[in-house]
Amino acid sequence: MGTPDERGKLDKTRLYATVFESDDESAQLWASETDIDKSHILRFGAKDNFWEMGETGPCGPCSEIHYDKTPKKTGGHLVNAGSQDVIELWNLVFIQ
């Protein structure tokens, strides 16, 4: 079951950060301010990393954290693919 200090901790080698395709600032911040593997910082287009609330509502690029639940940590290709093996844990929208 683990010590109290170990409970609830995620394996950081299973984390992926995604950013909007042209968001260099967010990609750079993920690389410089976290220890997420640089190869786990992925860029996606509007379909996956741009959030909007209807045609006239708030919208903007977003950055997300995904967790790879595959047994051998080989789920990178499943990020934003709708797989239950790689799940989105967090989403931050930069409203514009």
Gaussian input, Z-matrix of N, CA and C with variables (Angstrom, degrees):
# hf/3-21g

backbone

0 1
 N
 C     1     B1
 C     2     B2     1     A1
 N     3     B3     2     A2     1     D1
 C     4     B4     3     A3     2     D2
 C     5     B5     4     A4     3     D3
 N     6     B6     5     A5     4     D4
 C     7     B7     6     A6     5     D5
 C     8     B8     7     A7     6     D6
 N     9     B9     8     A8     7     D7
 C    10    B10     9     A9     8     D8
 C    11    B11    10    A10     9     D9
 N    12    B12    11    A11    10    D10
 C    13    B13    12    A12    11    D11
 C    14    B14    13    A13    12    D12
 N    15    B15    14    A14    13    D13
 C    16    B16    15    A15    14    D14
 C    17    B17    16    A16    15    D15
 N    18    B18    17    A17    16    D16
 C    19    B19    18    A18    17    D17
 C    20    B20    19    A19    18    D18
 N    21    B21    20    A20    19    D19
 C    22    B22    21    A21    20    D20
 C    23    B23    22    A22    21    D21
 N    24    B24    23    A23    22    D22
 C    25    B25    24    A24    23    D23
 C    26    B26    25    A25    24    D24
 N    27    B27    26    A26    25    D25
 C    28    B28    27    A27    26    D26
 C    29    B29    28    A28    27    D27
 N    30    B30    29    A29    28    D28
 C    31    B31    30    A30    29    D29
 C    32    B32    31    A31    30    D30
 N    33    B33    32    A32    31    D31
 C    34    B34    33    A33    32    D32
 C    35    B35    34    A34    33    D33
 N    36    B36    35    A35    34    D34
 C    37    B37    36    A36    35    D35
 C    38    B38    37    A37    36    D36
 N    39    B39    38    A38    37    D37
 C    40    B40    39    A39    38    D38
 C    41    B41    40    A40    39    D39
 N    42    B42    41    A41    40    D40
 C    43    B43    42    A42    41    D41
 C    44    B44    43    A43    42    D42
 N    45    B45    44    A44    43    D43
 C    46    B46    45    A45    44    D44
 C    47    B47    46    A46    45    D45
 N    48    B48    47    A47    46    D46
 C    49    B49    48    A48    47    D47
 C    50    B50    49    A49    48    D48
 N    51    B51    50    A50    49    D49
 C    52    B52    51    A51    50    D50
 C    53    B53    52    A52    51    D51
 N    54    B54    53    A53    52    D52
 C    55    B55    54    A54    53    D53
 C    56    B56    55    A55    54    D54
 N    57    B57    56    A56    55    D55
 C    58    B58    57    A57    56    D56
 C    59    B59    58    A58    57    D57
 N    60    B60    59    A59    58    D58
 C    61    B61    60    A60    59    D59
 C    62    B62    61    A61    60    D60
 N    63    B63    62    A62    61    D61
 C    64    B64    63    A63    62    D62
 C    65    B65    64    A64    63    D63
 N    66    B66    65    A65    64    D64
 C    67    B67    66    A66    65    D65
 C    68    B68    67    A67    66    D66
 N    69    B69    68    A68    67    D67
 C    70    B70    69    A69    68    D68
 C    71    B71    70    A70    69    D69
 N    72    B72    71    A71    70    D70
 C    73    B73    72    A72    71    D71
 C    74    B74    73    A73    72    D72
 N    75    B75    74    A74    73    D73
 C    76    B76    75    A75    74    D74
 C    77    B77    76    A76    75    D75
 N    78    B78    77    A77    76    D76
 C    79    B79    78    A78    77    D77
 C    80    B80    79    A79    78    D78
 N    81    B81    80    A80    79    D79
 C    82    B82    81    A81    80    D80
 C    83    B83    82    A82    81    D81
 N    84    B84    83    A83    82    D82
 C    85    B85    84    A84    83    D83
 C    86    B86    85    A85    84    D84
 N    87    B87    86    A86    85    D85
 C    88    B88    87    A87    86    D86
 C    89    B89    88    A88    87    D87
 N    90    B90    89    A89    88    D88
 C    91    B91    90    A90    89    D89
 C    92    B92    91    A91    90    D90
 N    93    B93    92    A92    91    D91
 C    94    B94    93    A93    92    D92
 C    95    B95    94    A94    93    D93
 N    96    B96    95    A95    94    D94
 C    97    B97    96    A96    95    D95
 C    98    B98    97    A97    96    D96
 N    99    B99    98    A98    97    D97
 C   100   B100    99    A99    98    D98
 C   101   B101   100   A100    99    D99
 N   102   B102   101   A101   100   D100
 C   103   B103   102   A102   101   D101
 C   104   B104   103   A103   102   D102
 N   105   B105   104   A104   103   D103
 C   106   B106   105   A105   104   D104
 C   107   B107   106   A106   105   D105
 N   108   B108   107   A107   106   D106
 C   109   B109   108   A108   107   D107
 C   110   B110   109   A109   108   D108
 N   111   B111   110   A110   109   D109
 C   112   B112   111   A111   110   D110
 C   113   B113   112   A112   111   D111
 N   114   B114   113   A113   112   D112
 C   115   B115   114   A114   113   D113
 C   116   B116   115   A115   114   D114
 N   117   B117   116   A116   115   D115
 C   118   B118   117   A117   116   D116
 C   119   B119   118   A118   117   D117
 N   120   B120   119   A119   118   D118
 C   121   B121   120   A120   119   D119
 C   122   B122   121   A121   120   D120
 N   123   B123   122   A122   121   D121
 C   124   B124   123   A123   122   D122
 C   125   B125   124   A124   123   D123
 N   126   B126   125   A125   124   D124
 C   127   B127   126   A126   125   D125
 C   128   B128   127   A127   126   D126
 N   129   B129   128   A128   127   D127
 C   130   B130   129   A129   128   D128
 C   131   B131   130   A130   129   D129
 N   132   B132   131   A131   130   D130
 C   133   B133   132   A132   131   D131
 C   134   B134   133   A133   132   D132
 N   135   B135   134   A134   133   D133
 C   136   B136   135   A135   134   D134
 C   137   B137   136   A136   135   D135
 N   138   B138   137   A137   136   D136
 C   139   B139   138   A138   137   D137
 C   140   B140   139   A139   138   D138
 N   141   B141   140   A140   139   D139
 C   142   B142   141   A141   140   D140
 C   143   B143   142   A142   141   D141
 N   144   B144   143   A143   142   D142
 C   145   B145   144   A144   143   D143
 C   146   B146   145   A145   144   D144
 N   147   B147   146   A146   145   D145
 C   148   B148   147   A147   146   D146
 C   149   B149   148   A148   147   D147
 N   150   B150   149   A149   148   D148
 C   151   B151   150   A150   149   D149
 C   152   B152   151   A151   150   D150
 N   153   B153   152   A152   151   D151
 C   154   B154   153   A153   152   D152
 C   155   B155   154   A154   153   D153
 N   156   B156   155   A155   154   D154
 C   157   B157   156   A156   155   D155
 C   158   B158   157   A157   156   D156
 N   159   B159   158   A158   157   D157
 C   160   B160   159   A159   158   D158
 C   161   B161   160   A160   159   D159
 N   162   B162   161   A161   160   D160
 C   163   B163   162   A162   161   D161
 C   164   B164   163   A163   162   D162
 N   165   B165   164   A164   163   D163
 C   166   B166   165   A165   164   D164
 C   167   B167   166   A166   165   D165
 N   168   B168   167   A167   166   D166
 C   169   B169   168   A168   167   D167
 C   170   B170   169   A169   168   D168
 N   171   B171   170   A170   169   D169
 C   172   B172   171   A171   170   D170
 C   173   B173   172   A172   171   D171
 N   174   B174   173   A173   172   D172
 C   175   B175   174   A174   173   D173
 C   176   B176   175   A175   174   D174
 N   177   B177   176   A176   175   D175
 C   178   B178   177   A177   176   D176
 C   179   B179   178   A178   177   D177
 N   180   B180   179   A179   178   D178
 C   181   B181   180   A180   179   D179
 C   182   B182   181   A181   180   D180
 N   183   B183   182   A182   181   D181
 C   184   B184   183   A183   182   D182
 C   185   B185   184   A184   183   D183
 N   186   B186   185   A185   184   D184
 C   187   B187   186   A186   185   D185
 C   188   B188   187   A187   186   D186
 N   189   B189   188   A188   187   D187
 C   190   B190   189   A189   188   D188
 C   191   B191   190   A190   189   D189
 N   192   B192   191   A191   190   D190
 C   193   B193   192   A192   191   D191
 C   194   B194   193   A193   192   D192
 N   195   B195   194   A194   193   D193
 C   196   B196   195   A195   194   D194
 C   197   B197   196   A196   195   D195
 N   198   B198   197   A197   196   D196
 C   199   B199   198   A198   197   D197
 C   200   B200   199   A199   198   D198
 N   201   B201   200   A200   199   D199
 C   202   B202   201   A201   200   D200
 C   203   B203   202   A202   201   D201
 N   204   B204   203   A203   202   D202
 C   205   B205   204   A204   203   D203
 C   206   B206   205   A205   204   D204
 N   207   B207   206   A206   205   D205
 C   208   B208   207   A207   206   D206
 C   209   B209   208   A208   207   D207
 N   210   B210   209   A209   208   D208
 C   211   B211   210   A210   209   D209
 C   212   B212   211   A211   210   D210
 N   213   B213   212   A212   211   D211
 C   214   B214   213   A213   212   D212
 C   215   B215   214   A214   213   D213
 N   216   B216   215   A215   214   D214
 C   217   B217   216   A216   215   D215
 C   218   B218   217   A217   216   D216
 N   219   B219   218   A218   217   D217
 C   220   B220   219   A219   218   D218
 C   221   B221   220   A220   219   D219
 N   222   B222   221   A221   220   D220
 C   223   B223   222   A222   221   D221
 C   224   B224   223   A223   222   D222
 N   225   B225   224   A224   223   D223
 C   226   B226   225   A225   224   D224
 C   227   B227   226   A226   225   D225
 N   228   B228   227   A227   226   D226
 C   229   B229   228   A228   227   D227
 C   230   B230   229   A229   228   D228
 N   231   B231   230   A230   229   D229
 C   232   B232   231   A231   230   D230
 C   233   B233   232   A232   231   D231
 N   234   B234   233   A233   232   D232
 C   235   B235   234   A234   233   D233
 C   236   B236   235   A235   234   D234
 N   237   B237   236   A236   235   D235
 C   238   B238   237   A237   236   D236
 C   239   B239   238   A238   237   D237
 N   240   B240   239   A239   238   D238
 C   241   B241   240   A240   239   D239
 C   242   B242   241   A241   240   D240
 N   243   B243   242   A242   241   D241
 C   244   B244   243   A243   242   D242
 C   245   B245   244   A244   243   D243
 N   246   B246   245   A245   244   D244
 C   247   B247   246   A246   245   D245
 C   248   B248   247   A247   246   D246
 N   249   B249   248   A248   247   D247
 C   250   B250   249   A249   248   D248
 C   251   B251   250   A250   249   D249
 N   252   B252   251   A251   250   D250
 C   253   B253   252   A252   251   D251
 C   254   B254   253   A253   252   D252
 N   255   B255   254   A254   253   D253
 C   256   B256   255   A255   254   D254
 C   257   B257   256   A256   255   D255
 N   258   B258   257   A257   256   D256
 C   259   B259   258   A258   257   D257
 C   260   B260   259   A259   258   D258
 N   261   B261   260   A260   259   D259
 C   262   B262   261   A261   260   D260
 C   263   B263   262   A262   261   D261
 N   264   B264   263   A263   262   D262
 C   265   B265   264   A264   263   D263
 C   266   B266   265   A265   264   D264
 N   267   B267   266   A266   265   D265
 C   268   B268   267   A267   266   D266
 C   269   B269   268   A268   267   D267
 N   270   B270   269   A269   268   D268
 C   271   B271   270   A270   269   D269
 C   272   B272   271   A271   270   D270
 N   273   B273   272   A272   271   D271
 C   274   B274   273   A273   272   D272
 C   275   B275   274   A274   273   D273
 N   276   B276   275   A275   274   D274
 C   277   B277   276   A276   275   D275
 C   278   B278   277   A277   276   D276
 N   279   B279   278   A278   277   D277
 C   280   B280   279   A279   278   D278
 C   281   B281   280   A280   279   D279
 N   282   B282   281   A281   280   D280
 C   283   B283   282   A282   281   D281
 C   284   B284   283   A283   282   D282
 N   285   B285   284   A284   283   D283
 C   286   B286   285   A285   284   D284
 C   287   B287   286   A286   285   D285

   B1=1.4467
   B2=1.5262
   B3=1.3038
   B4=1.4579
   B5=1.5084
   B6=1.2999
   B7=1.4618
   B8=1.5232
   B9=1.3367
   B10=1.4695
   B11=1.5300
   B12=1.3196
   B13=1.4580
   B14=1.5244
   B15=1.3309
   B16=1.4609
   B17=1.5206
   B18=1.3078
   B19=1.4600
   B20=1.5234
   B21=1.2952
   B22=1.4573
   B23=1.5183
   B24=1.3182
   B25=1.4606
   B26=1.5225
   B27=1.3132
   B28=1.4617
   B29=1.5168
   B30=1.3064
   B31=1.4621
   B32=1.5237
   B33=1.3268
   B34=1.4650
   B35=1.5227
   B36=1.3196
   B37=1.4619
   B38=1.5271
   B39=1.3269
   B40=1.4648
   B41=1.5266
   B42=1.3270
   B43=1.4650
   B44=1.5204
   B45=1.3382
   B46=1.4635
   B47=1.5207
   B48=1.3088
   B49=1.4621
   B50=1.5198
   B51=1.3224
   B52=1.4558
   B53=1.5200
   B54=1.3193
   B55=1.4640
   B56=1.5236
   B57=1.3241
   B58=1.4524
   B59=1.5224
   B60=1.3159
   B61=1.4608
   B62=1.5267
   B63=1.3229
   B64=1.4668
   B65=1.5308
   B66=1.3113
   B67=1.4718
   B68=1.5270
   B69=1.3223
   B70=1.4660
   B71=1.5258
   B72=1.3291
   B73=1.4622
   B74=1.5269
   B75=1.3245
   B76=1.4734
   B77=1.5240
   B78=1.3252
   B79=1.4670
   B80=1.5234
   B81=1.3272
   B82=1.4664
   B83=1.5234
   B84=1.3285
   B85=1.4687
   B86=1.5220
   B87=1.3286
   B88=1.4657
   B89=1.5242
   B90=1.3304
   B91=1.4698
   B92=1.5197
   B93=1.3259
   B94=1.4658
   B95=1.5236
   B96=1.3232
   B97=1.4658
   B98=1.5190
   B99=1.3229
   B100=1.4595
   B101=1.5213
   B102=1.3033
   B103=1.4716
   B104=1.5242
   B105=1.3457
   B106=1.4631
   B107=1.5226
   B108=1.3224
   B109=1.4588
   B110=1.5302
   B111=1.3182
   B112=1.4718
   B113=1.5317
   B114=1.3355
   B115=1.4677
   B116=1.5242
   B117=1.3273
   B118=1.4586
   B119=1.5301
   B120=1.3224
   B121=1.4580
   B122=1.5314
   B123=1.3221
   B124=1.4602
   B125=1.5224
   B126=1.3272
   B127=1.4718
   B128=1.5283
   B129=1.3286
   B130=1.4574
   B131=1.5212
   B132=1.3137
   B133=1.4576
   B134=1.5177
   B135=1.3297
   B136=1.4638
   B137=1.5234
   B138=1.3136
   B139=1.4753
   B140=1.5310
   B141=1.3221
   B142=1.4641
   B143=1.5241
   B144=1.3130
   B145=1.4552
   B146=1.5272
   B147=1.3140
   B148=1.4633
   B149=1.5099
   B150=1.3094
   B151=1.4606
   B152=1.5194
   B153=1.3179
   B154=1.4606
   B155=1.5198
   B156=1.3218
   B157=1.4547
   B158=1.5259
   B159=1.3119
   B160=1.4517
   B161=1.5252
   B162=1.3108
   B163=1.4533
   B164=1.5174
   B165=1.3189
   B166=1.4680
   B167=1.5212
   B168=1.3218
   B169=1.4623
   B170=1.5132
   B171=1.3270
   B172=1.4663
   B173=1.5249
   B174=1.3215
   B175=1.4545
   B176=1.5221
   B177=1.3153
   B178=1.4562
   B179=1.5128
   B180=1.3284
   B181=1.4605
   B182=1.5215
   B183=1.3241
   B184=1.4583
   B185=1.5215
   B186=1.3019
   B187=1.4558
   B188=1.5147
   B189=1.3227
   B190=1.4612
   B191=1.5277
   B192=1.3280
   B193=1.4618
   B194=1.5212
   B195=1.3245
   B196=1.4580
   B197=1.5267
   B198=1.3295
   B199=1.4656
   B200=1.5207
   B201=1.3163
   B202=1.4649
   B203=1.5254
   B204=1.3334
   B205=1.4641
   B206=1.5269
   B207=1.3452
   B208=1.4616
   B209=1.5255
   B210=1.3284
   B211=1.4686
   B212=1.5308
   B213=1.3171
   B214=1.4750
   B215=1.5203
   B216=1.3378
   B217=1.4650
   B218=1.5206
   B219=1.3229
   B220=1.4638
   B221=1.5268
   B222=1.3245
   B223=1.4586
   B224=1.5092
   B225=1.3116
   B226=1.4604
   B227=1.5130
   B228=1.3096
   B229=1.4696
   B230=1.5276
   B231=1.3303
   B232=1.4636
   B233=1.5319
   B234=1.3352
   B235=1.4621
   B236=1.5321
   B237=1.3108
   B238=1.4710
   B239=1.5296
   B240=1.3299
   B241=1.4622
   B242=1.5300
   B243=1.3185
   B244=1.4544
   B245=1.5168
   B246=1.3166
   B247=1.4623
   B248=1.5231
   B249=1.3241
   B250=1.4637
   B251=1.5297
   B252=1.3259
   B253=1.4709
   B254=1.5207
   B255=1.3210
   B256=1.4659
   B257=1.5231
   B258=1.3270
   B259=1.4623
   B260=1.5214
   B261=1.3165
   B262=1.4589
   B263=1.5191
   B264=1.3340
   B265=1.4595
   B266=1.5250
   B267=1.3203
   B268=1.4616
   B269=1.5103
   B270=1.3322
   B271=1.4553
   B272=1.5244
   B273=1.3087
   B274=1.4633
   B275=1.5216
   B276=1.3432
   B277=1.4571
   B278=1.5172
   B279=1.3271
   B280=1.4630
   B281=1.5317
   B282=1.3364
   B283=1.4536
   B284=1.5292
   B285=1.3376
   B286=1.4800
   B287=1.4994
   A1=111.20
   A2=118.38
   A3=121.13
   A4=112.74
   A5=115.00
   A6=120.71
   A7=108.96
   A8=117.50
   A9=119.36
   A10=111.66
   A11=117.13
   A12=120.99
   A13=112.48
   A14=117.99
   A15=122.32
   A16=112.87
   A17=118.14
   A18=121.32
   A19=110.71
   A20=115.57
   A21=120.39
   A22=114.91
   A23=118.06
   A24=120.12
   A25=109.76
   A26=115.02
   A27=120.91
   A28=109.29
   A29=115.93
   A30=121.99
   A31=107.61
   A32=117.39
   A33=120.24
   A34=112.89
   A35=118.47
   A36=119.43
   A37=111.64
   A38=116.42
   A39=121.41
   A40=112.16
   A41=118.03
   A42=121.70
   A43=112.01
   A44=115.19
   A45=123.57
   A46=107.42
   A47=117.33
   A48=122.33
   A49=107.52
   A50=116.18
   A51=119.51
   A52=109.13
   A53=115.10
   A54=121.90
   A55=108.47
   A56=115.78
   A57=121.03
   A58=108.94
   A59=117.00
   A60=123.65
   A61=115.33
   A62=118.63
   A63=120.38
   A64=112.88
   A65=117.51
   A66=121.48
   A67=110.96
   A68=114.99
   A69=120.56
   A70=111.97
   A71=117.15
   A72=120.39
   A73=111.60
   A74=117.11
   A75=119.98
   A76=111.14
   A77=117.20
   A78=120.31
   A79=110.18
   A80=116.68
   A81=120.79
   A82=110.84
   A83=117.26
   A84=120.30
   A85=111.38
   A86=117.78
   A87=119.24
   A88=109.66
   A89=117.19
   A90=121.23
   A91=112.19
   A92=117.37
   A93=119.56
   A94=114.17
   A95=117.94
   A96=120.45
   A97=114.37
   A98=117.99
   A99=120.90
   A100=108.69
   A101=115.86
   A102=118.73
   A103=111.16
   A104=116.26
   A105=119.86
   A106=107.56
   A107=116.15
   A108=121.72
   A109=109.02
   A110=117.71
   A111=122.11
   A112=111.53
   A113=117.15
   A114=119.56
   A115=111.96
   A116=117.16
   A117=122.42
   A118=111.44
   A119=117.72
   A120=122.36
   A121=106.12
   A122=115.67
   A123=121.45
   A124=111.26
   A125=115.69
   A126=121.93
   A127=109.60
   A128=114.38
   A129=120.92
   A130=109.22
   A131=116.04
   A132=122.26
   A133=112.75
   A134=114.04
   A135=121.49
   A136=113.20
   A137=118.10
   A138=120.35
   A139=111.48
   A140=117.12
   A141=120.61
   A142=114.69
   A143=119.09
   A144=120.23
   A145=113.46
   A146=115.41
   A147=121.41
   A148=105.91
   A149=116.13
   A150=122.35
   A151=109.12
   A152=116.77
   A153=119.61
   A154=110.64
   A155=114.09
   A156=121.15
   A157=107.48
   A158=115.77
   A159=120.84
   A160=111.96
   A161=115.77
   A162=120.84
   A163=113.37
   A164=118.41
   A165=120.31
   A166=113.09
   A167=117.69
   A168=120.62
   A169=112.47
   A170=116.62
   A171=121.23
   A172=110.45
   A173=115.64
   A174=120.12
   A175=109.67
   A176=115.60
   A177=120.38
   A178=111.63
   A179=115.41
   A180=119.85
   A181=109.31
   A182=116.56
   A183=119.23
   A184=110.64
   A185=113.77
   A186=122.83
   A187=106.68
   A188=116.36
   A189=120.43
   A190=111.00
   A191=114.57
   A192=120.69
   A193=107.01
   A194=115.87
   A195=123.28
   A196=108.83
   A197=116.02
   A198=121.90
   A199=109.60
   A200=115.63
   A201=124.03
   A202=109.12
   A203=117.17
   A204=121.96
   A205=112.32
   A206=118.05
   A207=119.51
   A208=109.68
   A209=118.28
   A210=121.26
   A211=114.56
   A212=117.26
   A213=119.95
   A214=113.25
   A215=117.37
   A216=122.49
   A217=112.05
   A218=116.56
   A219=121.33
   A220=111.63
   A221=117.59
   A222=120.79
   A223=116.15
   A224=118.96
   A225=120.45
   A226=113.91
   A227=116.54
   A228=120.79
   A229=112.14
   A230=117.05
   A231=121.63
   A232=113.05
   A233=117.14
   A234=120.30
   A235=108.60
   A236=116.98
   A237=124.86
   A238=112.95
   A239=117.20
   A240=120.39
   A241=112.45
   A242=117.86
   A243=120.83
   A244=114.16
   A245=117.54
   A246=121.54
   A247=110.99
   A248=116.24
   A249=121.05
   A250=111.74
   A251=116.90
   A252=121.15
   A253=112.71
   A254=117.23
   A255=121.87
   A256=106.23
   A257=115.63
   A258=119.79
   A259=111.37
   A260=114.92
   A261=120.86
   A262=108.60
   A263=115.97
   A264=121.08
   A265=112.87
   A266=116.30
   A267=119.84
   A268=109.32
   A269=116.69
   A270=122.34
   A271=108.24
   A272=116.25
   A273=122.25
   A274=106.99
   A275=116.04
   A276=121.41
   A277=109.26
   A278=115.54
   A279=122.36
   A280=107.36
   A281=116.18
   A282=122.58
   A283=109.64
   A284=113.30
   A285=120.06
   A286=109.44
   D1=-22.55
   D2=177.45
   D3=89.57
   D4=161.51
   D5=178.11
   D6=-75.36
   D7=163.39
   D8=177.60
   D9=-55.31
   D10=-32.28
   D11=179.87
   D12=-70.04
   D13=-26.22
   D14=-176.74
   D15=-90.88
   D16=-21.26
   D17=-176.90
   D18=-65.19
   D19=135.83
   D20=175.93
   D21=81.57
   D22=-3.05
   D23=179.71
   D24=-81.66
   D25=141.44
   D26=177.32
   D27=-97.72
   D28=147.24
   D29=175.63
   D30=-73.56
   D31=108.48
   D32=-174.79
   D33=-65.64
   D34=-17.32
   D35=177.12
   D36=-73.81
   D37=-8.04
   D38=178.85
   D39=-100.34
   D40=0.39
   D41=-177.19
   D42=-87.42
   D43=142.56
   D44=173.14
   D45=-128.42
   D46=136.89
   D47=173.35
   D48=-108.69
   D49=136.44
   D50=176.33
   D51=-118.32
   D52=148.92
   D53=178.08
   D54=-136.38
   D55=159.91
   D56=175.15
   D57=-64.57
   D58=144.17
   D59=-170.24
   D60=-49.70
   D61=-33.93
   D62=-177.29
   D63=-105.62
   D64=9.04
   D65=-176.08
   D66=-88.50
   D67=79.16
   D68=-179.64
   D69=-65.74
   D70=-34.95
   D71=-178.34
   D72=-62.39
   D73=-46.85
   D74=179.36
   D75=-64.70
   D76=-42.55
   D77=178.93
   D78=-60.23
   D79=-42.47
   D80=-179.88
   D81=-65.99
   D82=-39.35
   D83=179.45
   D84=-66.68
   D85=-41.62
   D86=176.25
   D87=-58.57
   D88=-40.50
   D89=-177.74
   D90=-71.16
   D91=-38.56
   D92=-173.87
   D93=-90.97
   D94=-26.90
   D95=-173.08
   D96=-105.00
   D97=-5.63
   D98=178.12
   D99=-129.79
   D100=169.05
   D101=174.77
   D102=-107.83
   D103=25.04
   D104=171.01
   D105=-63.37
   D106=135.14
   D107=179.08
   D108=-51.10
   D109=129.70
   D110=-177.39
   D111=-56.80
   D112=-32.26
   D113=178.50
   D114=-73.55
   D115=-6.22
   D116=178.63
   D117=-100.12
   D118=10.87
   D119=174.50
   D120=-102.10
   D121=109.24
   D122=-170.58
   D123=-116.29
   D124=148.24
   D125=178.28
   D126=-107.94
   D127=138.74
   D128=178.23
   D129=-135.72
   D130=158.06
   D131=179.79
   D132=-82.63
   D133=-167.53
   D134=-174.19
   D135=-60.58
   D136=-33.07
   D137=-179.08
   D138=-57.59
   D139=-37.99
   D140=-174.66
   D141=-108.62
   D142=-29.82
   D143=-173.91
   D144=-128.56
   D145=39.65
   D146=169.76
   D147=-141.06
   D148=123.50
   D149=-173.99
   D150=-107.93
   D151=138.59
   D152=174.17
   D153=-147.09
   D154=145.97
   D155=179.56
   D156=-105.03
   D157=81.57
   D158=-178.60
   D159=77.18
   D160=178.87
   D161=-175.79
   D162=-70.22
   D163=-28.26
   D164=-175.91
   D165=-118.93
   D166=4.57
   D167=-177.29
   D168=-88.28
   D169=-175.12
   D170=178.93
   D171=-60.29
   D172=148.56
   D173=179.77
   D174=-157.89
   D175=168.55
   D176=175.58
   D177=164.43
   D178=167.92
   D179=176.78
   D180=-66.24
   D181=155.56
   D182=179.73
   D183=-133.55
   D184=160.89
   D185=175.47
   D186=-125.21
   D187=139.95
   D188=-174.60
   D189=-132.66
   D190=159.41
   D191=170.68
   D192=-117.06
   D193=131.83
   D194=178.62
   D195=-120.13
   D196=151.06
   D197=-179.63
   D198=-121.28
   D199=125.21
   D200=-179.21
   D201=-86.11
   D202=111.83
   D203=179.95
   D204=-97.48
   D205=5.36
   D206=-178.48
   D207=-65.13
   D208=147.37
   D209=-175.63
   D210=-56.73
   D211=-36.48
   D212=-176.38
   D213=-108.27
   D214=18.15
   D215=179.56
   D216=56.72
   D217=43.76
   D218=-176.86
   D219=-115.41
   D220=27.11
   D221=-173.64
   D222=-95.15
   D223=12.89
   D224=-178.64
   D225=-53.36
   D226=-37.47
   D227=-179.99
   D228=-71.29
   D229=-9.68
   D230=-179.01
   D231=-96.32
   D232=-3.34
   D233=178.02
   D234=-61.27
   D235=130.64
   D236=-178.81
   D237=61.80
   D238=22.01
   D239=-179.67
   D240=-103.70
   D241=3.52
   D242=178.84
   D243=79.69
   D244=15.50
   D245=-179.20
   D246=-85.04
   D247=141.97
   D248=174.86
   D249=-73.76
   D250=-9.44
   D251=179.82
   D252=-83.52
   D253=-17.65
   D254=175.63
   D255=-133.48
   D256=111.36
   D257=-172.32
   D258=-112.23
   D259=148.06
   D260=175.67
   D261=-81.17
   D262=127.42
   D263=179.65
   D264=-101.13
   D265=-27.15
   D266=-168.39
   D267=-155.31
   D268=146.78
   D269=179.23
   D270=-143.88
   D271=127.65
   D272=177.22
   D273=-119.21
   D274=119.46
   D275=-179.78
   D276=-101.25
   D277=132.32
   D278=177.79
   D279=-97.65
   D280=89.40
   D281=-173.42
   D282=-62.31
   D283=134.77
   D284=179.04
   D285=-129.26

